[in-house]
Amino acid sequence: MHLDYNNPITWLEHRYDCDVQARNASIEEKLLSFFKPHESVLHITDVGSGTGTNVCYYFDKLLNHQQEWTLIERHDPLLQAARERLKKFADKRGYLWDEQSDQVQLVDNDKRATIRFVTGDVNHIETLTDLEKADVLVANAFFDLISFDQFDALVKKLAQHNVAFLSTLNYYETSFYPFLEEDHQIMRWYHMHMKRPQPFGIAMGADCCEEMLDLLTKHHLMIEQESSQWHLKRGSTTMQHYILHFIENALVELNLTTDEQKLLNRWLNTRKEQLHDRTLEIIVDHNDIFATE
Ligand SMILES: C[S@@+](CC[C@H](N)C(=O)[O-])C[C@H]1O[C@@H](n2cnc3c(N)ncnc32)[C@H](O)[C@@H]1O
């Protein structure tokens, strides 16, 4: 199978269906019922928005709401891809589509979403979106990528402006079936790699769920959290290929010793054989969090 592992657009496309299945229905219901009485336009800011996943997912679910979305993404080509993807989404469903230079509109009968695309970093959120107007900040598969300090600063800003918070698919851990003795060591290295020094500091990585809950509690928010799990069954070869590739690529950067490298190679060979024979299962644990004042 040929997969272009270096193209984030196709990766986000591939993971979309798994995310849809994993998103926790009870957390989603909390969000929808919280905003049900909201009669004016709902202002939603999506951070680390990638190719517009959250708009595709929530546009239909937010039943009677006029929506104003601000998509914040630091990688500009993804916002370009988001426009194209949302246009396809509109065409497929027969929605009206009106495109201007800095925003687009998606219209389904009486319901309209205005979507703005903003290239920038979550650190500068207050200059990228109007937090005074924002009702909710959403993010999918994002917070493992930023640091505890970045998250702390973000939550302070949200709390100051009374913005609700929904974060889905917060990474927690990965398990493989059948078990192998080396799994624990491989995952320890993989999670260490998530916490390698980066220009912005150390990402929360696999600790993001715990650290986010601590910080949201510190800011006195009311929190709901539930699990959102990917179950990549035997034969889910595309996603399994991606996961093995991400692990292999990450561990190469760790400067393993020769013996450690041998252990990794042995493990990878076994897992790739199992993938090929369709006997591999991978569980990826995440959680979804909804928090309000
Ligand atoms: C795993 S992707 C998820 C994308 C999208 N939410 C989805 O579910 O398809 C994480 C995204 O966050 C973006 N990102 C990472 N760090 C960021 C930051 N500090 N500020 C803004 N975007 C960031 C990445 O470029 C990437 O598109």
PDBQT file of the ligand as one rigid body, heavy atoms in Angstrom, charges set to zero:
ROOT
HETATM    1  C1  LIG A 301      -3.372  16.412  14.829  1.00  0.00    +0.000 C 
HETATM    2  S1  LIG A 301      -3.723  17.841  13.944  1.00  0.00    +0.000 S 
HETATM    3  C2  LIG A 301      -5.475  17.974  14.177  1.00  0.00    +0.000 C 
HETATM    4  C3  LIG A 301      -6.135  18.836  13.140  1.00  0.00    +0.000 C 
HETATM    5  C4  LIG A 301      -7.656  18.937  13.234  1.00  0.00    +0.000 C 
HETATM    6  N1  LIG A 301      -8.077  19.478  14.484  1.00  0.00    +0.000 N 
HETATM    7  C5  LIG A 301      -8.280  17.583  13.000  1.00  0.00    +0.000 C 
HETATM    8  O1  LIG A 301      -8.797  16.994  13.941  1.00  0.00    +0.000 OA
HETATM    9  O2  LIG A 301      -8.261  17.117  11.855  1.00  0.00    +0.000 OA
HETATM   10  C6  LIG A 301      -3.110  19.165  14.960  1.00  0.00    +0.000 C 
HETATM   11  C7  LIG A 301      -3.065  20.515  14.243  1.00  0.00    +0.000 C 
HETATM   12  O3  LIG A 301      -2.631  21.529  15.136  1.00  0.00    +0.000 OA
HETATM   13  C8  LIG A 301      -1.786  22.441  14.438  1.00  0.00    +0.000 C 
HETATM   14  N2  LIG A 301      -0.954  23.112  15.454  1.00  0.00    +0.000 N 
HETATM   15  C9  LIG A 301       0.023  22.548  16.205  1.00  0.00    +0.000 A 
HETATM   16  N3  LIG A 301       0.523  23.431  17.077  1.00  0.00    +0.000 NA
HETATM   17  C10 LIG A 301      -0.166  24.590  16.884  1.00  0.00    +0.000 A 
HETATM   18  C11 LIG A 301      -0.126  25.858  17.502  1.00  0.00    +0.000 A 
HETATM   19  N4  LIG A 301       0.740  26.119  18.488  1.00  0.00    +0.000 N 
HETATM   20  N5  LIG A 301      -0.991  26.817  17.093  1.00  0.00    +0.000 NA
HETATM   21  C12 LIG A 301      -1.877  26.554  16.085  1.00  0.00    +0.000 A 
HETATM   22  N6  LIG A 301      -1.957  25.359  15.450  1.00  0.00    +0.000 NA
HETATM   23  C13 LIG A 301      -1.112  24.389  15.836  1.00  0.00    +0.000 A 
HETATM   24  C14 LIG A 301      -1.018  21.541  13.482  1.00  0.00    +0.000 C 
HETATM   25  O4  LIG A 301      -0.480  22.271  12.386  1.00  0.00    +0.000 OA
HETATM   26  C15 LIG A 301      -2.103  20.540  13.063  1.00  0.00    +0.000 C 
HETATM   27  O5  LIG A 301      -2.804  20.963  11.928  1.00  0.00    +0.000 OA
ENDROOT
TORSDOF 0
